[in-house]
């Protein structure tokens, strides 16, 4: 009975307890899209972009970050 309850809790709440903090480095998951003119298919494009440094944390899982090299602001 206890195992079933643990499985249910993981499905409902996820199994990640990581809380992002300001100045943490994060990667952003991309949706791969093909570019036929350049000859690139979606399966050869990397799944992540970054690293970005977290500037501010906002409510509703919104994070503002900036690129560590170019200093471009982006909502992550």
N, CA, C and O atoms as a CHARMM CRD file, in Angstrom:
* protein
*
  304
    1    1 UNK  N      0.81600  -1.19100   0.00000 PROA 1      0.00000
    2    1 UNK  CA     0.00000   0.00000   0.00000 PROA 1      0.00000
    3    1 UNK  C      0.86200   1.25800   0.00000 PROA 1      0.00000
    4    1 UNK  O      0.53100   2.24100  -0.66400 PROA 1      0.00000
    5    2 UNK  N      1.97100   1.22800   0.74600 PROA 2      0.00000
    6    2 UNK  CA     2.84700   2.38300   0.84100 PROA 2      0.00000
    7    2 UNK  C      3.53700   2.65700  -0.49800 PROA 2      0.00000
    8    2 UNK  O      3.71000   3.81600  -0.87500 PROA 2      0.00000
    9    3 UNK  N      3.93100   1.60900  -1.21500 PROA 3      0.00000
   10    3 UNK  CA     4.56600   1.78900  -2.53100 PROA 3      0.00000
   11    3 UNK  C      3.61300   2.43700  -3.51500 PROA 3      0.00000
   12    3 UNK  O      4.01900   3.30100  -4.29200 PROA 3      0.00000
   13    4 UNK  N      2.36800   2.03800  -3.49300 PROA 4      0.00000
   14    4 UNK  CA     1.37300   2.63100  -4.38700 PROA 4      0.00000
   15    4 UNK  C      1.19900   4.11200  -4.08100 PROA 4      0.00000
   16    4 UNK  O      1.07300   4.92500  -4.99600 PROA 4      0.00000
   17    5 UNK  N      1.19200   4.46200  -2.81700 PROA 5      0.00000
   18    5 UNK  CA     1.05100   5.86900  -2.43500 PROA 5      0.00000
   19    5 UNK  C      2.27100   6.67700  -2.86900 PROA 5      0.00000
   20    5 UNK  O      2.12500   7.80900  -3.32900 PROA 5      0.00000
   21    6 UNK  N      3.47300   6.11400  -2.72900 PROA 6      0.00000
   22    6 UNK  CA     4.68000   6.80000  -3.17800 PROA 6      0.00000
   23    6 UNK  C      4.67100   7.02300  -4.68700 PROA 6      0.00000
   24    6 UNK  O      5.05200   8.09500  -5.15600 PROA 6      0.00000
   25    7 UNK  N      4.24300   6.02500  -5.44500 PROA 7      0.00000
   26    7 UNK  CA     4.16200   6.17600  -6.90500 PROA 7      0.00000
   27    7 UNK  C      3.16700   7.25800  -7.28300 PROA 7      0.00000
   28    7 UNK  O      3.42300   8.05500  -8.18500 PROA 7      0.00000
   29    8 UNK  N      2.04300   7.28800  -6.60000 PROA 8      0.00000
   30    8 UNK  CA     1.02600   8.30000  -6.88000 PROA 8      0.00000
   31    8 UNK  C      1.56800   9.70000  -6.58200 PROA 8      0.00000
   32    8 UNK  O      1.32400  10.62700  -7.35400 PROA 8      0.00000
   33    9 UNK  N      2.28800   9.86600  -5.49100 PROA 9      0.00000
   34    9 UNK  CA     2.85300  11.16700  -5.14600 PROA 9      0.00000
   35    9 UNK  C      3.87000  11.62600  -6.17700 PROA 9      0.00000
   36    9 UNK  O      3.90900  12.80900  -6.51400 PROA 9      0.00000
   37   10 UNK  N      4.69400  10.71700  -6.68500 PROA 10     0.00000
   38   10 UNK  CA     5.67700  11.09100  -7.70600 PROA 10     0.00000
   39   10 UNK  C      5.00100  11.53400  -8.99300 PROA 10     0.00000
   40   10 UNK  O      5.45200  12.47900  -9.63900 PROA 10     0.00000
   41   11 UNK  N      3.92300  10.85700  -9.36800 PROA 11     0.00000
   42   11 UNK  CA     3.20300  11.24600 -10.58400 PROA 11     0.00000
   43   11 UNK  C      2.55900  12.61600 -10.43400 PROA 11     0.00000
   44   11 UNK  O      2.56200  13.41200 -11.37300 PROA 11     0.00000
   45   12 UNK  N      2.01200  12.89100  -9.26900 PROA 12     0.00000
   46   12 UNK  CA     1.30100  14.14600  -9.05700 PROA 12     0.00000
   47   12 UNK  C      2.24100  15.33100  -8.86500 PROA 12     0.00000
   48   12 UNK  O      1.96500  16.42900  -9.34900 PROA 12     0.00000
   49   13 UNK  N      3.34200  15.11400  -8.16700 PROA 13     0.00000
   50   13 UNK  CA     4.19900  16.23100  -7.79200 PROA 13     0.00000
   51   13 UNK  C      5.56100  16.21100  -8.47900 PROA 13     0.00000
   52   13 UNK  O      6.35900  17.12500  -8.27000 PROA 13     0.00000
   53   14 UNK  N      5.84400  15.21500  -9.27500 PROA 14     0.00000
   54   14 UNK  CA     7.16600  15.10200  -9.88000 PROA 14     0.00000
   55   14 UNK  C      8.16500  14.59300  -8.85700 PROA 14     0.00000
   56   14 UNK  O      7.86000  14.49000  -7.66900 PROA 14     0.00000
   57   15 UNK  N      9.36000  14.27700  -9.33100 PROA 15     0.00000
   58   15 UNK  CA    10.35500  13.76200  -8.40400 PROA 15     0.00000
   59   15 UNK  C     11.54300  14.71400  -8.27300 PROA 15     0.00000
   60   15 UNK  O     12.59700  14.32600  -7.77100 PROA 15     0.00000
   61   16 UNK  N     11.37800  15.94400  -8.71800 PROA 16     0.00000
   62   16 UNK  CA    12.44200  16.92100  -8.60300 PROA 16     0.00000
   63   16 UNK  C     12.17100  17.84700  -7.42500 PROA 16     0.00000
   64   16 UNK  O     11.08400  18.41100  -7.30200 PROA 16     0.00000
   65   17 UNK  N     13.15400  17.99400  -6.57800 PROA 17     0.00000
   66   17 UNK  CA    13.02500  18.90200  -5.45300 PROA 17     0.00000
   67   17 UNK  C     13.93700  20.11300  -5.64400 PROA 17     0.00000
   68   17 UNK  O     14.14900  20.87800  -4.70200 PROA 17     0.00000
   69   18 UNK  N     14.47200  20.29400  -6.83400 PROA 18     0.00000
   70   18 UNK  CA    15.40100  21.38800  -7.11100 PROA 18     0.00000
   71   18 UNK  C     14.64400  22.70600  -7.20800 PROA 18     0.00000
   72   18 UNK  O     13.66100  22.81500  -7.94100 PROA 18     0.00000
   73   19 UNK  N     15.10500  23.69500  -6.46900 PROA 19     0.00000
   74   19 UNK  CA    14.53900  25.03700  -6.51500 PROA 19     0.00000
   75   19 UNK  C     15.58300  25.96600  -7.12800 PROA 19     0.00000
   76   19 UNK  O     16.69000  26.06900  -6.59900 PROA 19     0.00000
   77   20 UNK  N     15.26000  26.64300  -8.22900 PROA 20     0.00000
   78   20 UNK  CA    16.24700  27.54500  -8.83500 PROA 20     0.00000
   79   20 UNK  C     16.49400  28.75900  -7.94800 PROA 20     0.00000
   80   20 UNK  O     15.59700  29.23400  -7.25100 PROA 20     0.00000
   81   21 UNK  N     17.72800  29.24900  -7.99000 PROA 21     0.00000
   82   21 UNK  CA    18.10900  30.42300  -7.21900 PROA 21     0.00000
   83   21 UNK  C     18.73900  31.43700  -8.16400 PROA 21     0.00000
   84   21 UNK  O     19.15600  31.09100  -9.27000 PROA 21     0.00000
   85   22 UNK  N     18.80500  32.67000  -7.73000 PROA 22     0.00000
   86   22 UNK  CA    19.42000  33.73000  -8.51900 PROA 22     0.00000
   87   22 UNK  C     20.90100  33.40000  -8.69900 PROA 22     0.00000
   88   22 UNK  O     21.55600  32.92400  -7.77200 PROA 22     0.00000
   89   23 UNK  N     21.41800  33.65400  -9.88900 PROA 23     0.00000
   90   23 UNK  CA    22.80900  33.41600 -10.31100 PROA 23     0.00000
   91   23 UNK  C     23.12000  31.95400 -10.57900 PROA 23     0.00000
   92   23 UNK  O     24.28300  31.61300 -10.79400 PROA 23     0.00000
   93   24 UNK  N     22.12400  31.07700 -10.57300 PROA 24     0.00000
   94   24 UNK  CA    22.33600  29.70300 -11.02800 PROA 24     0.00000
   95   24 UNK  C     22.42900  29.69800 -12.55100 PROA 24     0.00000
   96   24 UNK  O     21.83700  30.54700 -13.21800 PROA 24     0.00000
   97   25 UNK  N     23.16700  28.74900 -13.09000 PROA 25     0.00000
   98   25 UNK  CA    23.23000  28.58200 -14.53400 PROA 25     0.00000
   99   25 UNK  C     22.23500  27.50800 -14.94400 PROA 25     0.00000
  100   25 UNK  O     22.15700  26.45200 -14.31700 PROA 25     0.00000
  101   26 UNK  N     21.47300  27.78300 -16.00300 PROA 26     0.00000
  102   26 UNK  CA    20.45900  26.84600 -16.46800 PROA 26     0.00000
  103   26 UNK  C     20.55900  26.68500 -17.98100 PROA 26     0.00000
  104   26 UNK  O     21.06700  27.55900 -18.68300 PROA 26     0.00000
  105   27 UNK  N     20.06600  25.55500 -18.46400 PROA 27     0.00000
  106   27 UNK  CA    19.93100  25.30000 -19.89500 PROA 27     0.00000
  107   27 UNK  C     18.45900  25.36600 -20.25400 PROA 27     0.00000
  108   27 UNK  O     17.60100  25.02500 -19.44000 PROA 27     0.00000
  109   28 UNK  N     18.16000  25.80600 -21.47700 PROA 28     0.00000
  110   28 UNK  CA    16.78500  25.91800 -21.93800 PROA 28     0.00000
  111   28 UNK  C     16.56000  24.85300 -23.00400 PROA 28     0.00000
  112   28 UNK  O     17.33600  24.74100 -23.95300 PROA 28     0.00000
  113   29 UNK  N     15.49800  24.07400 -22.84500 PROA 29     0.00000
  114   29 UNK  CA    15.18000  23.03000 -23.82100 PROA 29     0.00000
  115   29 UNK  C     14.55300  23.67200 -25.05500 PROA 29     0.00000
  116   29 UNK  O     13.64900  24.50000 -24.94100 PROA 29     0.00000
  117   30 UNK  N     15.03700  23.28600 -26.23100 PROA 30     0.00000
  118   30 UNK  CA    14.54500  23.82200 -27.49800 PROA 30     0.00000
  119   30 UNK  C     13.65600  22.81900 -28.20100 PROA 30     0.00000
  120   30 UNK  O     13.77900  21.61100 -27.99900 PROA 30     0.00000
  121   31 UNK  N     12.77100  23.32200 -29.01700 PROA 31     0.00000
  122   31 UNK  CA    12.00400  22.46700 -29.91800 PROA 31     0.00000
  123   31 UNK  C     12.77900  22.40500 -31.22900 PROA 31     0.00000
  124   31 UNK  O     12.86400  23.41900 -31.92100 PROA 31     0.00000
  125   32 UNK  N     13.34700  21.26000 -31.60000 PROA 32     0.00000
  126   32 UNK  CA    14.13800  21.20600 -32.83000 PROA 32     0.00000
  127   32 UNK  C     13.27000  21.43600 -34.06200 PROA 32     0.00000
  128   32 UNK  O     12.19400  20.85500 -34.19600 PROA 32     0.00000
  129   33 UNK  N     13.74600  22.28000 -34.94400 PROA 33     0.00000
  130   33 UNK  CA    13.02600  22.53600 -36.18400 PROA 33     0.00000
  131   33 UNK  C     13.99600  22.41900 -37.34200 PROA 33     0.00000
  132   33 UNK  O     15.14300  22.85400 -37.24800 PROA 33     0.00000
  133   34 UNK  N     13.54400  21.84200 -38.41300 PROA 34     0.00000
  134   34 UNK  CA    14.38900  21.62000 -39.58400 PROA 34     0.00000
  135   34 UNK  C     14.54900  22.89500 -40.39400 PROA 34     0.00000
  136   34 UNK  O     13.67700  23.76400 -40.40000 PROA 34     0.00000
  137   35 UNK  N     15.67600  22.98700 -41.07300 PROA 35     0.00000
  138   35 UNK  CA    15.94100  24.09100 -41.98800 PROA 35     0.00000
  139   35 UNK  C     16.40700  23.46800 -43.29100 PROA 35     0.00000
  140   35 UNK  O     17.59300  23.18400 -43.45900 PROA 35     0.00000
  141   36 UNK  N     15.47800  23.25400 -44.21700 PROA 36     0.00000
  142   36 UNK  CA    15.77100  22.54100 -45.45000 PROA 36     0.00000
  143   36 UNK  C     16.74700  23.30100 -46.33900 PROA 36     0.00000
  144   36 UNK  O     17.56100  22.68600 -47.02800 PROA 36     0.00000
  145   37 UNK  N     16.67700  24.61600 -46.33200 PROA 37     0.00000
  146   37 UNK  CA    17.55400  25.41000 -47.19200 PROA 37     0.00000
  147   37 UNK  C     19.00500  25.26700 -46.73900 PROA 37     0.00000
  148   37 UNK  O     19.90600  25.15900 -47.57000 PROA 37     0.00000
  149   38 UNK  N     19.23200  25.26700 -45.44600 PROA 38     0.00000
  150   38 UNK  CA    20.59100  25.11000 -44.93200 PROA 38     0.00000
  151   38 UNK  C     21.02300  23.64500 -44.90600 PROA 38     0.00000
  152   38 UNK  O     22.19600  23.35800 -44.66800 PROA 38     0.00000
  153   39 UNK  N     20.10900  22.72600 -45.14300 PROA 39     0.00000
  154   39 UNK  CA    20.43300  21.30700 -45.15300 PROA 39     0.00000
  155   39 UNK  C     20.54800  20.70800 -43.76100 PROA 39     0.00000
  156   39 UNK  O     21.28400  19.74100 -43.56600 PROA 39     0.00000
  157   40 UNK  N     19.83700  21.26000 -42.79600 PROA 40     0.00000
  158   40 UNK  CA    19.89500  20.77300 -41.42400 PROA 40     0.00000
  159   40 UNK  C     18.54000  20.18000 -41.07100 PROA 40     0.00000
  160   40 UNK  O     17.50200  20.81200 -41.27000 PROA 40     0.00000
  161   41 UNK  N     18.56200  18.95900 -40.54600 PROA 41     0.00000
  162   41 UNK  CA    17.32200  18.35200 -40.08600 PROA 41     0.00000
  163   41 UNK  C     17.23000  18.47700 -38.57400 PROA 41     0.00000
  164   41 UNK  O     18.24100  18.66600 -37.89600 PROA 41     0.00000
  165   42 UNK  N     16.02400  18.37100 -38.05100 PROA 42     0.00000
  166   42 UNK  CA    15.78700  18.57600 -36.63400 PROA 42     0.00000
  167   42 UNK  C     16.54000  17.61400 -35.74100 PROA 42     0.00000
  168   42 UNK  O     16.87500  17.96600 -34.61000 PROA 42     0.00000
  169   43 UNK  N     16.81500  16.41200 -36.21300 PROA 43     0.00000
  170   43 UNK  CA    17.47500  15.44200 -35.33500 PROA 43     0.00000
  171   43 UNK  C     18.94900  15.75400 -35.10400 PROA 43     0.00000
  172   43 UNK  O     19.56400  15.18000 -34.20500 PROA 43     0.00000
  173   44 UNK  N     19.52900  16.65700 -35.90300 PROA 44     0.00000
  174   44 UNK  CA    20.93000  17.02300 -35.70500 PROA 44     0.00000
  175   44 UNK  C     21.10200  18.32300 -34.93500 PROA 44     0.00000
  176   44 UNK  O     22.22900  18.77800 -34.74000 PROA 44     0.00000
  177   45 UNK  N     20.01400  18.92100 -34.49900 PROA 45     0.00000
  178   45 UNK  CA    20.08700  20.15100 -33.72500 PROA 45     0.00000
  179   45 UNK  C     20.11100  19.78200 -32.24900 PROA 45     0.00000
  180   45 UNK  O     19.35900  18.91000 -31.81500 PROA 45     0.00000
  181   46 UNK  N     20.96600  20.43900 -31.47700 PROA 46     0.00000
  182   46 UNK  CA    21.07500  20.15600 -30.04900 PROA 46     0.00000
  183   46 UNK  C     19.77500  20.45200 -29.32300 PROA 46     0.00000
  184   46 UNK  O     19.06400  21.38800 -29.69000 PROA 46     0.00000
  185   47 UNK  N     19.45100  19.67500 -28.30000 PROA 47     0.00000
  186   47 UNK  CA    18.17500  19.86500 -27.60500 PROA 47     0.00000
  187   47 UNK  C     18.16700  21.02100 -26.60300 PROA 47     0.00000
  188   47 UNK  O     17.10300  21.39500 -26.11000 PROA 47     0.00000
  189   48 UNK  N     19.33200  21.59200 -26.29300 PROA 48     0.00000
  190   48 UNK  CA    19.40200  22.63800 -25.27500 PROA 48     0.00000
  191   48 UNK  C     20.11900  23.86700 -25.81000 PROA 48     0.00000
  192   48 UNK  O     20.92000  23.78500 -26.74100 PROA 48     0.00000
  193   49 UNK  N     19.81500  25.00900 -25.20200 PROA 49     0.00000
  194   49 UNK  CA    20.46300  26.26500 -25.52100 PROA 49     0.00000
  195   49 UNK  C     20.91600  26.89000 -24.21200 PROA 49     0.00000
  196   49 UNK  O     20.21500  26.80000 -23.20400 PROA 49     0.00000
  197   50 UNK  N     22.06800  27.51600 -24.22000 PROA 50     0.00000
  198   50 UNK  CA    22.51500  28.17400 -22.99900 PROA 50     0.00000
  199   50 UNK  C     23.99100  27.96800 -22.78800 PROA 50     0.00000
  200   50 UNK  O     24.67700  27.61700 -23.74900 PROA 50     0.00000
  201   51 UNK  N     24.51200  28.15100 -21.64800 PROA 51     0.00000
  202   51 UNK  CA    23.87200  28.36900 -20.35900 PROA 51     0.00000
  203   51 UNK  C     23.44300  29.81500 -20.16600 PROA 51     0.00000
  204   51 UNK  O     24.08200  30.74200 -20.66500 PROA 51     0.00000
  205   52 UNK  N     22.35200  29.99000 -19.43700 PROA 52     0.00000
  206   52 UNK  CA    21.86200  31.30100 -19.05000 PROA 52     0.00000
  207   52 UNK  C     22.03100  31.44400 -17.54500 PROA 52     0.00000
  208   52 UNK  O     21.94200  30.46200 -16.80700 PROA 52     0.00000
  209   53 UNK  N     22.27000  32.65000 -17.09900 PROA 53     0.00000
  210   53 UNK  CA    22.38800  32.94200 -15.67300 PROA 53     0.00000
  211   53 UNK  C     21.06600  33.55300 -15.21900 PROA 53     0.00000
  212   53 UNK  O     20.57300  34.49500 -15.84000 PROA 53     0.00000
  213   54 UNK  N     20.49300  33.02700 -14.14700 PROA 54     0.00000
  214   54 UNK  CA    19.20100  33.50800 -13.65500 PROA 54     0.00000
  215   54 UNK  C     19.39100  34.88000 -13.01400 PROA 54     0.00000
  216   54 UNK  O     20.20200  35.04300 -12.10200 PROA 54     0.00000
  217   55 UNK  N     18.63200  35.86600 -13.50200 PROA 55     0.00000
  218   55 UNK  CA    18.67300  37.22000 -12.94200 PROA 55     0.00000
  219   55 UNK  C     17.60600  37.40200 -11.87400 PROA 55     0.00000
  220   55 UNK  O     17.90900  37.79500 -10.74800 PROA 55     0.00000
  221   56 UNK  N     16.35800  37.11500 -12.22800 PROA 56     0.00000
  222   56 UNK  CA    15.26000  37.29800 -11.29300 PROA 56     0.00000
  223   56 UNK  C     14.30900  36.12400 -11.37000 PROA 56     0.00000
  224   56 UNK  O     14.14100  35.51700 -12.42800 PROA 56     0.00000
  225   57 UNK  N     13.69000  35.80800 -10.25800 PROA 57     0.00000
  226   57 UNK  CA    12.65100  34.78600 -10.19500 PROA 57     0.00000
  227   57 UNK  C     11.31400  35.48900 -10.05300 PROA 57     0.00000
  228   57 UNK  O     11.14300  36.35500  -9.19500 PROA 57     0.00000
  229   58 UNK  N     10.37200  35.11300 -10.89800 PROA 58     0.00000
  230   58 UNK  CA     9.04300  35.70400 -10.85500 PROA 58     0.00000
  231   58 UNK  C      8.03300  34.60700 -10.55400 PROA 58     0.00000
  232   58 UNK  O      8.34700  33.42600 -10.70500 PROA 58     0.00000
  233   59 UNK  N      6.83300  34.97000 -10.13300 PROA 59     0.00000
  234   59 UNK  CA     5.83300  33.93800  -9.82800 PROA 59     0.00000
  235   59 UNK  C      5.40500  33.17900 -11.08600 PROA 59     0.00000
  236   59 UNK  O      5.66900  33.61200 -12.20700 PROA 59     0.00000
  237   60 UNK  N      4.74700  32.05400 -10.88200 PROA 60     0.00000
  238   60 UNK  CA     4.20900  31.19800 -11.94600 PROA 60     0.00000
  239   60 UNK  C      5.30800  30.58700 -12.81200 PROA 60     0.00000
  240   60 UNK  O      5.16100  30.50500 -14.03100 PROA 60     0.00000
  241   61 UNK  N      6.39000  30.16500 -12.20100 PROA 61     0.00000
  242   61 UNK  CA     7.47700  29.44000 -12.86800 PROA 61     0.00000
  243   61 UNK  C      8.12800  30.24100 -13.98000 PROA 61     0.00000
  244   61 UNK  O      8.60700  29.65200 -14.94900 PROA 61     0.00000
  245   62 UNK  N      8.16200  31.55200 -13.87600 PROA 62     0.00000
  246   62 UNK  CA     8.81600  32.39200 -14.86200 PROA 62     0.00000
  247   62 UNK  C     10.15800  32.82400 -14.30800 PROA 62     0.00000
  248   62 UNK  O     10.26200  33.27600 -13.16800 PROA 62     0.00000
  249   63 UNK  N     11.18700  32.67600 -15.13600 PROA 63     0.00000
  250   63 UNK  CA    12.53600  33.03700 -14.73400 PROA 63     0.00000
  251   63 UNK  C     13.11500  33.95900 -15.79300 PROA 63     0.00000
  252   63 UNK  O     13.01700  33.66400 -16.98400 PROA 63     0.00000
  253   64 UNK  N     13.71600  35.07200 -15.38300 PROA 64     0.00000
  254   64 UNK  CA    14.43300  35.93300 -16.31100 PROA 64     0.00000
  255   64 UNK  C     15.90700  35.59800 -16.21200 PROA 64     0.00000
  256   64 UNK  O     16.45500  35.46800 -15.11700 PROA 64     0.00000
  257   65 UNK  N     16.53700  35.46100 -17.35400 PROA 65     0.00000
  258   65 UNK  CA    17.95100  35.14200 -17.35400 PROA 65     0.00000
  259   65 UNK  C     18.66500  35.90300 -18.44000 PROA 65     0.00000
  260   65 UNK  O     18.03100  36.52300 -19.29400 PROA 65     0.00000
  261   66 UNK  N     19.98900  35.85900 -18.41200 PROA 66     0.00000
  262   66 UNK  CA    20.75800  36.49900 -19.46400 PROA 66     0.00000
  263   66 UNK  C     21.87000  35.56000 -19.87600 PROA 66     0.00000
  264   66 UNK  O     22.34800  34.74600 -19.08600 PROA 66     0.00000
  265   67 UNK  N     22.27300  35.68700 -21.12700 PROA 67     0.00000
  266   67 UNK  CA    23.35800  34.88800 -21.66500 PROA 67     0.00000
  267   67 UNK  C     24.65000  35.33400 -21.00300 PROA 67     0.00000
  268   67 UNK  O     24.87700  36.53200 -20.83300 PROA 67     0.00000
  269   68 UNK  N     25.48700  34.40000 -20.63400 PROA 68     0.00000
  270   68 UNK  CA    26.70300  34.75500 -19.91200 PROA 68     0.00000
  271   68 UNK  C     27.70900  35.47800 -20.80300 PROA 68     0.00000
  272   68 UNK  O     28.56600  36.19800 -20.29000 PROA 68     0.00000
  273   69 UNK  N     27.62900  35.30600 -22.12800 PROA 69     0.00000
  274   69 UNK  CA    28.59600  35.94100 -23.02300 PROA 69     0.00000
  275   69 UNK  C     28.08800  37.24900 -23.59700 PROA 69     0.00000
  276   69 UNK  O     28.81200  38.24400 -23.58800 PROA 69     0.00000
  277   70 UNK  N     26.86000  37.27200 -24.09600 PROA 70     0.00000
  278   70 UNK  CA    26.36500  38.41500 -24.86000 PROA 70     0.00000
  279   70 UNK  C     25.48100  39.33100 -24.01800 PROA 70     0.00000
  280   70 UNK  O     25.18700  40.44900 -24.44000 PROA 70     0.00000
  281   71 UNK  N     25.05600  38.88800 -22.85000 PROA 71     0.00000
  282   71 UNK  CA    24.19600  39.67700 -21.95500 PROA 71     0.00000
  283   71 UNK  C     22.84800  39.99700 -22.58300 PROA 71     0.00000
  284   71 UNK  O     22.39000  41.13700 -22.51800 PROA 71     0.00000
  285   72 UNK  N     22.21700  39.01500 -23.18200 PROA 72     0.00000
  286   72 UNK  CA    20.88000  39.18500 -23.75100 PROA 72     0.00000
  287   72 UNK  C     19.87600  38.70400 -22.71800 PROA 72     0.00000
  288   72 UNK  O     19.98000  37.58600 -22.21200 PROA 72     0.00000
  289   73 UNK  N     18.90600  39.55100 -22.40700 PROA 73     0.00000
  290   73 UNK  CA    17.83300  39.17200 -21.47500 PROA 73     0.00000
  291   73 UNK  C     16.87300  38.22500 -22.16400 PROA 73     0.00000
  292   73 UNK  O     16.60200  38.36900 -23.35600 PROA 73     0.00000
  293   74 UNK  N     16.36200  37.26600 -21.42800 PROA 74     0.00000
  294   74 UNK  CA    15.41800  36.30900 -21.98800 PROA 74     0.00000
  295   74 UNK  C     14.56800  35.74100 -20.86500 PROA 74     0.00000
  296   74 UNK  O     15.04700  35.50200 -19.75700 PROA 74     0.00000
  297   75 UNK  N     13.30100  35.53200 -21.17500 PROA 75     0.00000
  298   75 UNK  CA    12.42100  34.85700 -20.21800 PROA 75     0.00000
  299   75 UNK  C     12.58900  33.36600 -20.43300 PROA 75     0.00000
  300   75 UNK  O     12.37000  32.86300 -21.53500 PROA 75     0.00000
  301   76 UNK  N     12.97800  32.65900 -19.38000 PROA 76     0.00000
  302   76 UNK  CA    13.27000  31.23900 -19.49500 PROA 76     0.00000
  303   76 UNK  C     12.05800  30.45500 -19.03400 PROA 76     0.00000
  304   76 UNK  O     12.07800  29.22400 -19.04400 PROA 76     0.00000
